[in-house]
Amino acid sequence: MEYMTTKDAVKKWNISERRIRQLLADGRIEGAVKVGNSWNIPIDALKPVDKRIVKPDENNFIINLENNFFTEVDNLKKELDSKRPIPKETLKSLKESINLEWTYNSNGIEGNTLTLRETQVVLEGITVGGKSIKEHLEAINHEQAILFLDELVKDNEPITEWNIKNIHQLILKEIDNENAGKYRGENVTIKGATHIPPDYIKVPELMEKLILNYETWNNYHPIIRAALLHGELVKIHPFVDGNGRTSRLLMNLDLMNSGYNPVIIKKEDRLKYYEALDKAHTTSDYTDFVKLVTELEIEMLKKYLELL
């Protein structure tokens, strides 16, 4: 008989490894055999029926938008789709430019002092004098995380806790290996925010719940769903550091999975961005944040169309 590991089951069934281990401990995966500290799961084992109740929109999100709010962005997307496939060299040039701006702005929001030009130089393998090793690594790591997203999209990989942890691991690689890819084991605060993240003990349960809730959001427009995923992840603040960068990467992964373009939240719009998130976290009103993401998607679609 062929077997798979718990990590294989995570990818196959799109549920967390923690949940799989709980199901194994409860004897709910037929034919699973424990060997030492590991489990062998039959390759043809059926995904156990989830007996827990997850109510869609249990957070009672508030999103006040006009009925035709997404008309412009969806029309621009249709126009871009009609011009596909995009010429190879044009697409390569666009992606390089976008990845650079994305890396520069996302790190800049978190306090990285590299300029756009310095970020480009670092990504070309050149050391910038007067800048810390950490700032260099933040640029290199973020680009690697973007490339990882491209692979996930290419392979049609689902959004799981496993992949969220992998994204975070890349963000903190060689910066904080002890915490890279691991949920926090201490309580934290968000500088300048009213919202206080939950106790660290609740993080694993809340992350599992987030993925389960995310799977019920298909009735939302893809931009709303991606914005909610970002907002709810950073609300949990599952990691000691790197939550913002991970959340922005995850939002863009969801947008790309839906056929939209990644958006770039500008460093200079940091205050507007933070205020929209804090409003969402304290009142469940995501209207401002969804509007911000939509504006940025329109901007990105126009950027593509201008070159075609």
Beta strands, then each sheet from edge to edge (+ up, - down):
strand 1: 3-4
strand 2: 33-35
strand 3: 38-42
sheet 1: 1+ 3- 2+
end
